[in-house]
Every structure is written in structure tokens, then in C-alpha cells.
Amino acid sequence: MTFPIVFAVAWAVILGLGGGLLTKIGDWYYNLRKPSWQPPDWLFGPAWTIILGLAAWAFVRCWPAAEAAGETNLLIGLYLVNGVFHFLWSPLFFTVKRPDWALVEVPFLWLSVLSLTIFLRQWDELASWFIVPYLAWVSFAAILNLVIVRMNRPFGANAA
């Protein structure tokens, strides 16, 4: 296997499995008030699998052009930054039980996904389109996160 394939697969697997392992769905989560339009819990795993798979494929597609332009560090950096912000959301929401903190983190995640969409276009236009479902899902999740915060606040030590 080549470096781009190994990196892309490792990135997707680490984010997918890590996010799944850090998503502790228990009584606390089930007792949150949620909007009627929230997707069923079973949909999140398949959605993230497809989204991260497409993003990994985009990395592999972009690698040759980024390499030819001497910009592989930029490509890797975009994915690493996105990976950090992607990885932070689940523990903030589910492990620390602070949807309000997760909501503060969402713009950073969203901007990292938007950056992928924009920058990947210079190396492979189709690859940039592979990121659009990720951007759409994070946008939807951000709205859902906001509504959950509004329906359930306050959180933290001062919460009753």
C-alpha cells in the first residue's frame, strides 16, 4: 500500500472508531429533550462511515496533484487539523456531558471541513465534492446541537 492510502484509511478508521468509542449513549443522553426531527440513533454510524470513507477517498485522489505541486504537507495538515476538531466533539458532548461546550467547538470543526472543500478543489475537483456530504452533515449536526442546548440548558455544575 502507498502512503496516501495508509494515511487516508488510518485517518478515517481512527476518527470513526474513536468517535464511536467516545460516544457513550446512556441514561443521561436518553433523558435529554431532543427535537422530533432528530435522526434515529442507528443512522449516525452508517452516515459517518460513508462521510469519512468519501473524505478518505478524496485524500487519495488529491495526493498525486498535491505531490506534483510540492503541497503534500498542506494536504496532510488540512486532514490532521480536521481530525483534531472532529475528534473533540464527541467527548465534549457525550463523555463530559457538555453539549454547550460541543456547540462552541462546532464552528472550528465546520471551518476545518469547509477548508477541505475549498483547498481540495485545487488538486482534484471531484475530491472537493466528496467533502460536501461531510459539510452538510456537520451543518445539520450543528443545528441539532444548538437545539439540544436550548431545550436542555443549563449544563455543568450550576445545573439543577
DSSP file with accessible surface (Angstrom, degrees, kcal/mol):
  #  RESIDUE AA STRUCTURE BP1 BP2  ACC     N-H-->O    O-->H-N    N-H-->O    O-->H-N    TCO  KAPPA ALPHA  PHI   PSI    X-CA   Y-CA   Z-CA
    1    1 A M              0   0  189      0, 0.0     2,-0.1     0, 0.0     0, 0.0   0.000 360.0 360.0 360.0 149.7    0.0    0.0    0.0
    2    2 A T     >  -     0   0   79      1,-0.1     4,-2.4     4,-0.0     3,-0.3  -0.458 360.0-105.8 -90.9 161.7    1.1    3.5   -0.7
    3    3 A F  H  > S+     0   0  103      1,-0.2     4,-3.2     2,-0.2     5,-0.3   0.905 117.1  54.1 -53.8 -48.0    1.4    6.3    1.9
    4    4 A P  H  > S+     0   0   12      0, 0.0     4,-2.5     0, 0.0    -1,-0.2   0.908 111.2  45.8 -59.1 -37.2   -1.8    8.1    0.8
    5    5 A I  H  > S+     0   0   64     -3,-0.3     4,-2.7     2,-0.2     5,-0.3   0.943 114.9  46.5 -69.4 -45.4   -3.9    5.0    1.1
    6    6 A V  H  X S+     0   0   76     -4,-2.4     4,-2.7     1,-0.2     5,-0.2   0.937 115.5  46.2 -61.6 -46.3   -2.5    4.1    4.5
    7    7 A F  H  X S+     0   0   30     -4,-3.2     4,-3.0    -5,-0.2     5,-0.2   0.946 114.4  47.3 -61.5 -48.3   -2.9    7.7    5.8
    8    8 A A  H  X S+     0   0    1     -4,-2.5     4,-2.4    -5,-0.3     5,-0.2   0.919 115.0  44.9 -62.8 -44.6   -6.4    8.0    4.5
    9    9 A V  H  X S+     0   0   80     -4,-2.7     4,-2.9    -5,-0.2     5,-0.3   0.935 114.8  48.3 -66.1 -44.7   -7.6    4.7    5.8
   10   10 A A  H  X S+     0   0   43     -4,-2.7     4,-3.0    -5,-0.3     5,-0.3   0.929 111.7  50.5 -61.0 -43.9   -5.9    5.3    9.2
   11   11 A W  H  X S+     0   0   15     -4,-3.0     4,-2.3    -5,-0.2     5,-0.2   0.946 114.5  43.2 -58.1 -50.0   -7.5    8.8    9.4
   12   12 A A  H  X S+     0   0   16     -4,-2.4     4,-2.8    -5,-0.2     5,-0.2   0.916 116.5  46.5 -65.9 -42.6  -11.0    7.5    8.7
   13   13 A V  H  X>S+     0   0   72     -4,-2.9     4,-3.1     2,-0.2     5,-0.5   0.930 112.7  49.1 -68.0 -44.0  -10.7    4.5   11.0
   14   14 A I  H  X5S+     0   0  105     -4,-3.0     4,-2.3    -5,-0.3     5,-0.3   0.938 116.6  42.4 -61.4 -45.2   -9.3    6.5   13.9
   15   15 A L  H  X5S+     0   0    7     -4,-2.3     4,-2.3    -5,-0.3     5,-0.2   0.920 118.5  45.0 -68.7 -42.2  -12.0    9.1   13.6
   16   16 A G  H  X5S+     0   0   33     -4,-2.8     4,-2.1    -5,-0.2    -2,-0.2   0.962 121.6  35.7 -66.5 -51.9  -14.8    6.6   13.0
   17   17 A L  H  X5S+     0   0  111     -4,-3.1     4,-3.0    -5,-0.2     5,-0.2   0.917 119.3  50.5 -68.7 -43.0  -13.8    4.2   15.8
   18   18 A G  H  X<S+     0   0   12     -4,-2.3     4,-2.0    -5,-0.5    -3,-0.2   0.936 112.0  46.9 -60.2 -46.5  -12.6    6.9   18.1
   19   19 A G  H  < S+     0   0   10     -4,-2.3     4,-0.4    -5,-0.3    -1,-0.2   0.913 113.7  49.2 -61.9 -40.5  -15.8    8.9   17.7
   20   20 A G  H >< S+     0   0   47     -4,-2.1     3,-0.9    -5,-0.2    -2,-0.2   0.915 111.6  47.6 -64.7 -43.4  -17.8    5.7   18.2
   21   21 A L  H 3< S+     0   0  123     -4,-3.0    -1,-0.2     1,-0.2    -2,-0.2   0.805 112.1  50.2 -68.7 -29.2  -15.9    4.7   21.4
   22   22 A L  T 3< S+     0   0   44     -4,-2.0     2,-1.1    -5,-0.2    -1,-0.2   0.446  88.9  91.6 -88.3  -1.1  -16.2    8.2   22.8
   23   23 A T    <   -     0   0   41     -3,-0.9     2,-1.0    -4,-0.4    -1,-0.1  -0.791  57.8-176.3 -96.8  92.5  -20.0    8.3   22.2
   24   24 A K        -     0   0  128     -2,-1.1     2,-0.9    66,-0.2     5,-0.2  -0.810   4.7-168.1 -93.1 101.1  -21.4    7.0   25.4
   25   25 A I        +     0   0   67     -2,-1.0     2,-0.2     4,-0.1    -2,-0.1  -0.830  32.2 128.6 -95.3 108.9  -25.2    6.8   24.9
   26   26 A G  S  > S-     0   0   32     -2,-0.9     4,-2.7     0, 0.0     5,-0.2  -0.585  73.8 -54.1-138.1-159.0  -26.7    6.1   28.3
   27   27 A D  H  > S+     0   0  130      1,-0.2     4,-2.2     2,-0.2     5,-0.2   0.873 128.1  57.5 -56.2 -42.4  -29.4    7.5   30.6
   28   28 A W  H  4 S+     0   0   60      1,-0.2     4,-0.5     2,-0.2    -1,-0.2   0.944 112.0  41.4 -55.1 -48.1  -28.0   11.0   30.5
   29   29 A Y  H >4 S+     0   0   11      1,-0.2     3,-1.4    -5,-0.2    -2,-0.2   0.928 113.9  51.3 -66.9 -44.9  -28.4   11.1   26.7
   30   30 A Y  H 3< S+     0   0  130     -4,-2.7    -1,-0.2     1,-0.3    -2,-0.2   0.796 107.0  55.5 -65.4 -26.0  -31.7    9.4   26.6
   31   31 A N  T 3< S+     0   0  127     -4,-2.2    -1,-0.3    -5,-0.2    -2,-0.2   0.565  84.8 104.8 -83.8  -8.8  -33.1   11.9   29.2
   32   32 A L  S <  S-     0   0   15     -3,-1.4     2,-0.4    -4,-0.5   120,-0.1  -0.462  79.1-117.5 -67.4 142.9  -32.1   14.9   27.1
   33   33 A R        -     0   0  146    115,-0.2   118,-0.2    -2,-0.1    -2,-0.1  -0.707  40.4-175.9 -78.4 133.2  -35.0   16.6   25.3
   34   34 A K        -     0   0   52     -2,-0.4   110,-0.0   117,-0.1   114,-0.0  -0.942  28.8 -98.7-131.8 152.6  -34.5   16.4   21.6
   35   35 A P    >   -     0   0   15      0, 0.0     3,-1.7     0, 0.0   113,-0.0  -0.311  32.1-117.6 -69.0 154.8  -36.3   17.8   18.6
   36   36 A S  T 3  S+     0   0  127      1,-0.3    -2,-0.0    -2,-0.0     0, 0.0   0.746 111.7  61.3 -63.8 -23.0  -38.8   15.5   16.7
   37   37 A W  T 3  S+     0   0  113      2,-0.0    -1,-0.3   107,-0.0   107,-0.1   0.397  72.0 122.6 -89.7   5.8  -36.7   15.8   13.6
   38   38 A Q    <   -     0   0   29     -3,-1.7     3,-0.1     1,-0.1    -4,-0.0  -0.468  69.1-114.8 -65.1 134.1  -33.5   14.2   15.1
   39   39 A P        -     0   0   18      0, 0.0    -1,-0.1     0, 0.0     5,-0.1  -0.258  39.7 -88.3 -64.2 157.9  -32.5   11.2   13.1
   40   40 A P    >>  -     0   0   62      0, 0.0     3,-1.7     0, 0.0     4,-0.5  -0.338  36.6-114.2 -66.1 151.2  -32.7    7.8   14.8
   41   41 A D  H >> S+     0   0   59      1,-0.3     3,-1.1     2,-0.2     4,-0.6   0.842 112.8  63.2 -55.6 -36.5  -29.5    6.8   16.7
   42   42 A W  H 34 S+     0   0  181      1,-0.2    -1,-0.3     2,-0.2     3,-0.2   0.741  94.0  63.8 -64.7 -19.8  -28.8    3.9   14.3
   43   43 A L  H <> S+     0   0   56     -3,-1.7     4,-2.3     1,-0.2    -1,-0.2   0.799  87.2  69.5 -76.3 -25.4  -28.4    6.3   11.4
   44   44 A F  H <X S+     0   0   50     -3,-1.1     4,-2.6    -4,-0.5     5,-0.2   0.897  95.5  51.9 -65.2 -42.4  -25.3    8.1   12.8
   45   45 A G  H  X S+     0   0   44     -4,-0.6     4,-2.3    -3,-0.2    -1,-0.2   0.967 114.0  41.2 -59.6 -54.5  -22.9    5.1   12.4
   46   46 A P  H  > S+     0   0   63      0, 0.0     4,-2.3     0, 0.0     5,-0.2   0.900 114.4  53.7 -61.7 -37.5  -23.6    4.4    8.7
   47   47 A A  H  X S+     0   0   15     -4,-2.3     4,-2.7     1,-0.2    -2,-0.2   0.951 111.3  44.5 -61.7 -48.1  -23.7    8.2    7.9
   48   48 A W  H  X S+     0   0   61     -4,-2.6     4,-2.9     1,-0.2     5,-0.3   0.869 110.3  56.0 -66.2 -34.3  -20.2    8.7    9.5
   49   49 A T  H  X S+     0   0  104     -4,-2.3     4,-2.0    -5,-0.2    -1,-0.2   0.944 112.4  41.5 -62.1 -45.6  -18.9    5.6    7.7
   50   50 A I  H  X S+     0   0  108     -4,-2.3     4,-2.6     2,-0.2     5,-0.2   0.940 116.5  48.9 -66.2 -46.5  -19.9    7.0    4.3
   51   51 A I  H  X S+     0   0    9     -4,-2.7     4,-2.2    -5,-0.2    -2,-0.2   0.934 115.1  42.5 -61.6 -48.4  -18.8   10.5    5.1
   52   52 A L  H  X S+     0   0    5     -4,-2.9     4,-2.4     2,-0.2    -1,-0.2   0.867 112.7  54.7 -70.1 -32.9  -15.4    9.5    6.4
   53   53 A G  H  X S+     0   0   39     -4,-2.0     4,-2.4    -5,-0.3    -2,-0.2   0.925 109.6  46.7 -63.3 -44.7  -14.9    7.0    3.6
   54   54 A L  H  X S+     0   0   40     -4,-2.6     4,-2.3     2,-0.2    -2,-0.2   0.907 112.1  50.6 -63.2 -41.4  -15.6    9.7    1.0
   55   55 A A  H  X S+     0   0    0     -4,-2.2     4,-1.8    -5,-0.2    -2,-0.2   0.889 110.5  49.5 -65.7 -38.0  -13.2   12.1    2.7
   56   56 A A  H  X S+     0   0   10     -4,-2.4     4,-2.1     2,-0.2    -2,-0.2   0.921 110.4  50.3 -65.2 -43.0  -10.5    9.4    2.8
   57   57 A W  H  X S+     0   0  134     -4,-2.4     4,-2.5     1,-0.2    -2,-0.2   0.898 107.0  55.4 -61.6 -38.8  -11.1    8.7   -0.9
   58   58 A A  H  X S+     0   0    0     -4,-2.3     4,-2.1     1,-0.2    -1,-0.2   0.911 105.4  52.5 -60.9 -41.8  -10.8   12.5   -1.5
   59   59 A F  H  X S+     0   0    0     -4,-1.8     4,-1.6     1,-0.2    -1,-0.2   0.945 110.2  47.4 -58.6 -47.9   -7.3   12.5    0.2
   60   60 A V  H  < S+     0   0   47     -4,-2.1    -2,-0.2     1,-0.2    -1,-0.2   0.904 112.0  50.1 -62.9 -40.7   -6.1    9.6   -2.1
   61   61 A R  H  < S+     0   0   89     -4,-2.5     4,-0.4     1,-0.2    -1,-0.2   0.863 113.2  46.5 -64.7 -35.8   -7.4   11.4   -5.2
   62   62 A C  H  X S+     0   0    0     -4,-2.1     4,-2.6    -5,-0.2     5,-0.3   0.738  91.3  83.6 -79.2 -24.6   -5.7   14.6   -4.2
   63   63 A W  H  X S+     0   0   29     -4,-1.6     4,-3.1     1,-0.2     5,-0.3   0.885  86.7  50.8 -52.2 -50.3   -2.3   13.2   -3.3
   64   64 A P  H  > S+     0   0   79      0, 0.0     4,-2.4     0, 0.0    -1,-0.2   0.925 115.3  42.2 -59.0 -43.1   -0.8   13.0   -6.8
   65   65 A A  H  > S+     0   0   38     -4,-0.4     4,-1.8    -3,-0.2    -2,-0.2   0.896 115.5  49.5 -70.2 -38.8   -1.6   16.6   -7.7
   66   66 A A  H  <>S+     0   0    0     -4,-2.6     5,-3.6     2,-0.2     6,-0.4   0.906 112.1  49.5 -65.1 -39.5   -0.5   17.8   -4.2
   67   67 A E  H ><5S+     0   0  117     -4,-3.1     3,-1.3    -5,-0.3    -2,-0.2   0.933 109.5  50.6 -64.7 -43.6    2.7   15.8   -4.6
   68   68 A A  H 3<5S+     0   0   94     -4,-2.4    -1,-0.2     1,-0.3    -2,-0.2   0.841 113.4  46.3 -63.6 -31.8    3.4   17.3   -8.0
   69   69 A A  T 3<5S-     0   0   57     -4,-1.8    -1,-0.3    -5,-0.1    -2,-0.2   0.424 114.2-116.9 -89.5  -0.7    2.8   20.8   -6.6
   70   70 A G  T < 5S+     0   0   65     -3,-1.3    -3,-0.2    -4,-0.4     3,-0.2   0.823  82.8 118.7  69.4  30.9    5.0   20.2   -3.6
   71   71 A E     >< +     0   0   66     -5,-3.6     4,-2.0    -6,-0.2     3,-0.2   0.040  21.3 116.1-119.9  26.6    2.0   20.7   -1.3
   72   72 A T  H  > S+     0   0   31     -6,-0.4     4,-2.9     1,-0.2     5,-0.2   0.861  75.9  57.6 -65.6 -33.8    1.6   17.3    0.4
   73   73 A N  H  > S+     0   0  137      2,-0.2     4,-2.6     1,-0.2    -1,-0.2   0.880 106.5  49.6 -62.8 -37.1    2.3   18.9    3.8
   74   74 A L  H  > S+     0   0   69     -3,-0.2     4,-2.6     2,-0.2    -2,-0.2   0.940 111.8  48.0 -64.9 -45.7   -0.6   21.2    3.3
   75   75 A L  H  X S+     0   0    0     -4,-2.0     4,-1.8     2,-0.2    -2,-0.2   0.946 114.9  44.6 -60.4 -49.0   -2.9   18.3    2.3
   76   76 A I  H  X S+     0   0   31     -4,-2.9     4,-2.6     1,-0.2    -1,-0.2   0.926 112.6  53.0 -61.3 -43.9   -1.8   16.3    5.4
   77   77 A G  H  X S+     0   0   28     -4,-2.6     4,-2.8    -5,-0.2     5,-0.3   0.896 105.5  53.4 -60.3 -40.9   -2.1   19.3    7.6
   78   78 A L  H  X S+     0   0   23     -4,-2.6     4,-2.2     1,-0.2    -1,-0.2   0.917 112.6  44.6 -60.4 -43.1   -5.7   20.0    6.5
   79   79 A Y  H  X S+     0   0    0     -4,-1.8     4,-2.6     2,-0.2    -2,-0.2   0.879 113.0  50.3 -70.4 -37.7   -6.7   16.5    7.4
   80   80 A L  H  X S+     0   0   94     -4,-2.6     4,-2.2     2,-0.2    -2,-0.2   0.924 111.5  47.7 -67.4 -42.8   -4.8   16.5   10.7
   81   81 A V  H  X S+     0   0   77     -4,-2.8     4,-2.1     1,-0.2     5,-0.2   0.945 113.9  47.7 -61.8 -46.2   -6.5   19.8   11.8
   82   82 A N  H  X S+     0   0    0     -4,-2.2     4,-3.1    -5,-0.3     5,-0.2   0.923 108.9  55.2 -60.1 -41.6   -9.8   18.5   10.7
   83   83 A G  H  X S+     0   0    9     -4,-2.6     4,-2.5     1,-0.2    -1,-0.2   0.896 106.4  50.5 -59.6 -40.7   -9.1   15.2   12.6
   84   84 A V  H  X S+     0   0   85     -4,-2.2     4,-1.6     2,-0.2    -1,-0.2   0.955 115.0  42.0 -62.4 -49.2   -8.4   17.1   15.8
   85   85 A F  H  X S+     0   0   55     -4,-2.1     4,-1.0     1,-0.2    -2,-0.2   0.883 114.9  51.2 -68.8 -35.7  -11.7   19.1   15.6
   86   86 A H  H >X S+     0   0   16     -4,-3.1     4,-0.6    -5,-0.2     3,-0.5   0.929 111.0  48.9 -62.3 -44.2  -13.7   16.1   14.5
   87   87 A F  H 3< S+     0   0   81     -4,-2.5    -1,-0.2    -5,-0.2    -2,-0.2   0.778 104.7  59.5 -69.1 -28.6  -12.3   14.0   17.4
   88   88 A L  H 3X S+     0   0   74     -4,-1.6     4,-1.7     1,-0.2    -1,-0.2   0.803  91.1  68.2 -71.9 -30.1  -13.0   16.7   20.1
   89   89 A W  H <X S+     0   0   49     -4,-1.0     4,-2.6    -3,-0.5     5,-0.3   0.933  95.2  50.6 -63.0 -50.8  -16.8   16.9   19.6
   90   90 A S  H  X>S+     0   0   18     -4,-0.6     4,-3.2     1,-0.2     5,-0.9   0.917 111.0  46.6 -58.6 -47.8  -17.9   13.5   20.8
   91   91 A P  I  4>S+     0   0   28      0, 0.0     5,-3.3     0, 0.0     6,-0.4   0.892 113.0  51.1 -65.1 -32.7  -16.1   13.6   24.2
   92   92 A L  I  <5S+     0   0   39     -4,-1.7     6,-2.8     3,-0.2    -2,-0.2   0.946 120.4  34.0 -64.7 -45.6  -17.3   17.1   24.8
   93   93 A F  I  <5S+     0   0    4     -4,-2.6    -3,-0.2     4,-0.2    -1,-0.1   0.963 134.8  19.6 -74.5 -52.0  -20.9   16.2   24.1
   94   94 A F  I  <5S+     0   0   18     -4,-3.2    -2,-0.1    -5,-0.3   -71,-0.1   0.872 128.3  37.2 -94.0 -42.2  -21.1   12.6   25.4
   95   95 A T  I   <S+     0   0   69     -5,-0.9    -3,-0.2    -4,-0.4    -2,-0.1   0.944 129.3  30.6 -80.6 -49.0  -18.2   12.0   27.8
   96   96 A V  S   <S-     0   0   73     -5,-3.3    -4,-0.1    -6,-0.2    -1,-0.1   0.641 101.9-135.0 -81.9 -14.7  -18.0   15.4   29.6
   97   97 A K        +     0   0  101     -6,-0.4    59,-0.4     1,-0.1    -4,-0.2   0.901  60.9 132.4  60.1  45.7  -21.8   15.8   29.0
   98   98 A R     >  +     0   0   40     -6,-2.8     4,-2.3    -7,-0.2     3,-0.4  -0.678  23.5 167.5-127.4  76.1  -21.4   19.3   27.9
   99   99 A P  H  > S+     0   0    0      0, 0.0     4,-2.2     0, 0.0    50,-0.2   0.829  81.6  60.8 -56.2 -28.5  -23.4   19.9   24.7
  100  100 A D  H  > S+     0   0   39      2,-0.2     4,-1.5     1,-0.2     5,-0.1   0.912 106.1  44.4 -67.0 -39.7  -22.9   23.6   25.3
  101  101 A W  H  > S+     0   0  119     -3,-0.4     4,-1.7     2,-0.2    -1,-0.2   0.892 111.4  53.8 -69.4 -38.7  -19.1   23.2   25.0
  102  102 A A  H  X S+     0   0    0     -4,-2.3     4,-1.6     1,-0.2    -2,-0.2   0.899 105.7  54.5 -60.8 -37.6  -19.5   20.9   22.0
  103  103 A L  H  < S+     0   0   43     -4,-2.2    -1,-0.2     1,-0.2    -2,-0.2   0.877 105.4  52.0 -64.3 -36.9  -21.5   23.7   20.4
  104  104 A V  H  < S+     0   0  100     -4,-1.5     4,-0.4     1,-0.2    -1,-0.2   0.862 110.9  49.0 -66.3 -32.5  -18.6   26.1   21.0
  105  105 A E  H >X S+     0   0   12     -4,-1.7     4,-1.7     1,-0.2     3,-0.9   0.779  91.7  81.3 -77.2 -26.3  -16.3   23.6   19.3
  106  106 A V  H 3X S+     0   0   11     -4,-1.6     4,-3.3     1,-0.3     5,-0.2   0.861  84.3  56.6 -53.8 -44.8  -18.6   23.1   16.2
  107  107 A P  H 3> S+     0   0   69      0, 0.0     4,-2.7     0, 0.0    -1,-0.3   0.887 107.2  50.5 -58.9 -33.6  -17.6   26.3   14.3
  108  108 A F  H <> S+     0   0  109     -3,-0.9     4,-1.9    -4,-0.4    -2,-0.2   0.919 113.1  45.2 -67.9 -42.9  -13.9   25.1   14.4
  109  109 A L  H  X S+     0   0   10     -4,-1.7     4,-2.1   -24,-0.2     5,-0.2   0.948 113.9  49.8 -61.7 -48.1  -15.0   21.7   13.1
  110  110 A W  H  X S+     0   0   82     -4,-3.3     4,-2.8     1,-0.2    -2,-0.2   0.919 110.8  49.0 -60.0 -44.1  -17.2   23.3   10.4
  111  111 A L  H  X S+     0   0   90     -4,-2.7     4,-2.5    -5,-0.2    -1,-0.2   0.863 108.7  53.6 -65.4 -34.4  -14.4   25.6    9.3
  112  112 A S  H  X S+     0   0    9     -4,-1.9     4,-1.7     2,-0.2    -1,-0.2   0.890 111.2  45.9 -67.7 -35.9  -12.0   22.7    9.0
  113  113 A V  H  X S+     0   0    0     -4,-2.1     4,-2.3     2,-0.2    -2,-0.2   0.919 112.0  50.9 -71.4 -41.9  -14.4   20.8    6.8
  114  114 A L  H  X S+     0   0   48     -4,-2.8     4,-2.5     1,-0.2    -2,-0.2   0.912 107.4  54.8 -59.8 -40.6  -15.1   24.0    4.7
  115  115 A S  H  X S+     0   0   40     -4,-2.5     4,-3.1     1,-0.2     5,-0.4   0.904 106.8  50.4 -60.2 -41.8  -11.3   24.3    4.3
  116  116 A L  H  X S+     0   0    0     -4,-1.7     4,-2.4     1,-0.2     5,-0.3   0.945 109.9  50.8 -59.9 -46.4  -11.1   20.8    3.0
  117  117 A T  H  X S+     0   0   24     -4,-2.3     4,-0.7     1,-0.2    -2,-0.2   0.914 117.3  39.3 -57.8 -44.2  -13.8   21.6    0.5
  118  118 A I  H  < S+     0   0  104     -4,-2.5     4,-0.5     2,-0.2     3,-0.4   0.950 119.7  42.0 -73.0 -51.4  -12.1   24.7   -0.7
  119  119 A F  H >< S+     0   0   78     -4,-3.1     3,-1.1     1,-0.2     4,-0.5   0.861 107.5  59.0 -70.7 -36.0   -8.4   23.6   -0.7
  120  120 A L  H >X S+     0   0    0     -4,-2.4     4,-2.7    -5,-0.4     3,-1.5   0.821  91.8  71.7 -64.4 -25.9   -9.0   20.1   -2.2
  121  121 A R  T 3< S+     0   0  121     -4,-0.7    -1,-0.2    -3,-0.4    -2,-0.2   0.837  89.5  60.0 -58.5 -33.4  -10.6   21.7   -5.3
  122  122 A Q  T <4 S+     0   0  105     -3,-1.1    -1,-0.3    -4,-0.5    -2,-0.2   0.757 115.9  33.3 -68.6 -22.6   -7.1   23.0   -6.4
  123  123 A W  T <4 S-     0   0   21     -3,-1.5     2,-0.2    -4,-0.5    -2,-0.2   0.752 139.3  -2.0-101.4 -32.2   -5.9   19.4   -6.6
  124  124 A D     X  -     0   0   30     -4,-2.7     4,-1.6     1,-0.1    -1,-0.3  -0.754  53.9-157.4-164.5 111.2   -9.0   17.5   -7.7
  125  125 A E  H  > S+     0   0  106     -2,-0.2     4,-1.4     1,-0.2     3,-0.2   0.906  96.9  51.6 -62.4 -42.4  -12.4   19.0   -8.2
  126  126 A L  H  > S+     0   0   81      1,-0.2     4,-1.4     2,-0.2     3,-0.2   0.909 105.6  56.8 -61.8 -38.8  -14.3   15.7   -7.7
  127  127 A A  H  > S+     0   0    0      1,-0.2     4,-0.6     2,-0.2     3,-0.2   0.888 102.4  54.7 -59.7 -38.6  -12.5   15.2   -4.4
  128  128 A S  H >X S+     0   0    3     -4,-1.6     3,-0.9     1,-0.2     4,-0.5   0.880 105.8  52.8 -65.0 -33.0  -13.7   18.5   -3.1
  129  129 A W  H >< S+     0   0  142     -4,-1.4     3,-0.8    -3,-0.2    -1,-0.2   0.801  97.9  65.4 -70.1 -27.2  -17.3   17.4   -3.9
  130  130 A F  H 3< S+     0   0   25     -4,-1.4     4,-0.3    -3,-0.2    -1,-0.2   0.728  99.6  53.8 -64.9 -19.7  -16.6   14.2   -1.9
  131  131 A I  H XX S+     0   0    0     -3,-0.9     4,-2.2    -4,-0.6     3,-0.6   0.688  85.4  84.4 -87.5 -18.0  -16.4   16.5    1.2
  132  132 A V  H <X S+     0   0   51     -3,-0.8     4,-2.9    -4,-0.5     5,-0.2   0.887  86.6  53.0 -57.6 -41.9  -19.7   18.2    0.6
  133  133 A P  H 3> S+     0   0   53      0, 0.0     4,-2.8     0, 0.0    -1,-0.3   0.899 108.9  51.6 -60.6 -34.7  -21.7   15.5    2.5
  134  134 A Y  H <> S+     0   0    1     -3,-0.6     4,-2.7    -4,-0.3     5,-0.3   0.942 111.1  47.0 -63.2 -46.0  -19.4   16.0    5.4
  135  135 A L  H  X S+     0   0   29     -4,-2.2     4,-2.2     1,-0.2    -1,-0.2   0.920 113.6  48.3 -63.0 -42.3  -20.0   19.7    5.4
  136  136 A A  H  X S+     0   0   58     -4,-2.9     4,-2.6    -5,-0.2    -2,-0.2   0.926 112.8  47.8 -65.0 -43.0  -23.8   19.1    5.1
  137  137 A W  H  X S+     0   0   39     -4,-2.8     4,-3.1    -5,-0.2    -2,-0.2   0.913 112.6  47.7 -66.7 -42.4  -23.8   16.6    7.9
  138  138 A V  H  X S+     0   0    4     -4,-2.7     4,-2.3     2,-0.2    -1,-0.2   0.895 111.6  52.0 -66.1 -36.4  -21.8   18.8   10.3
  139  139 A S  H  X S+     0   0   38     -4,-2.2     4,-1.9    -5,-0.3    -2,-0.2   0.944 113.0  44.2 -63.0 -46.5  -24.0   21.8    9.4
  140  140 A F  H  X S+     0   0   64     -4,-2.6     4,-2.6     1,-0.2    -2,-0.2   0.932 113.5  50.7 -62.2 -45.6  -27.1   19.7   10.3
  141  141 A A  H  X S+     0   0   26     -4,-3.1     4,-3.0     1,-0.2    -1,-0.2   0.852 106.7  55.5 -62.7 -34.4  -25.4   18.3   13.4
  142  142 A A  H  X S+     0   0   20     -4,-2.3     4,-2.5     2,-0.2    -1,-0.2   0.920 109.1  46.2 -64.1 -43.1  -24.6   21.9   14.5
  143  143 A I  H  X S+     0   0   96     -4,-1.9     4,-2.5     2,-0.2    -2,-0.2   0.929 113.6  49.0 -64.9 -43.2  -28.2   22.9   14.2
  144  144 A L  H  X S+     0   0   10     -4,-2.6     4,-2.6     2,-0.2    -2,-0.2   0.933 110.7  50.7 -61.2 -44.4  -29.2   19.8   16.1
  145  145 A N  H  X S+     0   0    2     -4,-3.0     4,-2.5     1,-0.2    -2,-0.2   0.927 110.2  50.4 -58.9 -45.6  -26.6   20.5   18.8
  146  146 A L  H  X S+     0   0   57     -4,-2.5     4,-2.6     1,-0.2    -1,-0.2   0.926 111.2  47.5 -60.0 -45.9  -27.9   24.1   19.2
  147  147 A V  H  X S+     0   0   35     -4,-2.5     4,-2.5     2,-0.2    -1,-0.2   0.915 110.8  51.5 -64.9 -40.6  -31.5   23.0   19.6
  148  148 A I  H  X S+     0   0    4     -4,-2.6     4,-1.3     2,-0.2    -1,-0.2   0.920 110.5  49.3 -62.6 -41.6  -30.5   20.4   22.1
  149  149 A V  H >X S+     0   0   10     -4,-2.5     4,-1.9     1,-0.2     3,-0.6   0.948 112.6  47.2 -61.7 -46.8  -28.6   23.0   24.1
  150  150 A R  H 3< S+     0   0  155     -4,-2.6    -1,-0.2     1,-0.2    -2,-0.2   0.866 113.9  47.7 -63.6 -35.4  -31.6   25.4   24.0
  151  151 A M  H 3< S+     0   0   63     -4,-2.5    -1,-0.2    -5,-0.2    -2,-0.2   0.691 124.7  28.3 -78.6 -17.5  -34.0   22.6   25.0
  152  152 A N  H << S+     0   0   22     -4,-1.3    -2,-0.2    -3,-0.6    -1,-0.2   0.446  89.5 163.4-126.3  -5.3  -31.9   21.4   28.0
  153  153 A R     <  +     0   0  154     -4,-1.9     2,-0.1    -5,-0.1    -4,-0.0  -0.235  38.2  63.3 -65.6 156.7  -29.7   24.1   29.4
  154  154 A P        +     0   0   86      0, 0.0     2,-0.3     0, 0.0     6,-0.1   0.537  62.4 178.5 -87.7 161.1  -28.1   24.8   31.8
  155  155 A F        +     0   0   22     -2,-0.1     3,-0.4     4,-0.1     2,-0.1  -0.769  38.6  34.0-116.2 167.3  -25.4   22.2   31.9
  156  156 A G  S >  S-     0   0   31    -59,-0.4     3,-1.9    -2,-0.3   -59,-0.0  -0.379 110.2 -25.9  89.8-164.9  -22.5   21.8   34.3
  157  157 A A  T 3  S+     0   0  106      1,-0.3    -1,-0.2    -2,-0.1     0, 0.0   0.771 133.2  53.4 -61.5 -30.8  -22.0   22.4   38.0
  158  158 A N  T 3  S+     0   0  157     -3,-0.4    -1,-0.3     2,-0.1     2,-0.2   0.510  83.9 110.3 -84.9  -5.0  -24.8   25.0   38.2
  159  159 A A    <         0   0   36     -3,-1.9    -4,-0.1     1,-0.1    -6,-0.0  -0.455 360.0 360.0 -72.1 143.9  -27.4   22.8   36.5
  160  160 A A              0   0  147     -2,-0.2    -1,-0.1    -6,-0.1    -2,-0.1  -0.470 360.0 360.0 -83.1 360.0  -30.1   21.6   38.8
